[in-house]
Amino acid sequence: MKRLLSDRKSIYNPFKYIAGERALLLGAGIILLSALAGYYSNTWLDGILDMHYGPEAPFHWHLAMGLINWLSLLIVLAPLAYILTDTKIRLVDLAGTFAMARLPMLIAVLTGFFNAPARVSRHIIYIYLEAGEPVELSVMDYGLTVLLLIVVLIMIIWQVALLFNAYKLCANLKQNRAAISFTAGFVIAYVVSKLLIAWLQNLLL
């Protein structure tokens, strides 16, 4: 743990120090906490790269979205890793590190506890879609919304960096091979997550 905290590069690649069952346990906690935060703040993680301030939904729905996002990555990138590498891969390493890589999205969900973004969203919907009711906004509302959106964007980029490093390390792939296969797999996984969440939403909500 001391080496992890002292290594500046570990912010993008902590998986040299934490993997396997420990990473899976931490990752499961991250997914669960993200679902709880999303439930209480009405913040939806409805895609691997997506986060929206949505309507109220039951806790099991927020947990389902988190699990779908994680499993979509695993079912697409794990086979790629097994096909492309010449070394032995443990599925638990991929599962654990991919779950841990969702940590930035937990931080992003916490922005949902601020009222400003939701208020600005309702105002935009009222102005441009003529739906809902007018909302009185202050300069502080706009400023805080922009700041929080920047935080969310940084968290999304951080998540992608973590996922790439997890994939590259667990699959033991060289930079170019890892980058090309990860990019292709990530795009597919993103589409899969969106389709599954949309299908399940129509089924459950």
GIMO-V775590 format. One record per run of one state. SS is the DSSP state (H for helix, E for strand, L for the rest). FROM is the first residue (numbers start at 1). TO is the last residue. Records with the same first field share a line. If there is no record, write none. Layout:
SS = FROM-TO + FROM-TO
This chain:
L = 1-1 + 7-7 + 12-13 + 17-19 + 42-42 + 45-51 + 54-58 + 85-90 + 101-102 + 114-115 + 130-138 + 172-174 + 205-205
H = 2-6 + 8-11 + 14-16 + 20-41 + 59-84 + 91-100 + 103-113 + 116-129 + 139-171 + 175-204
E = 43-44 + 52-53
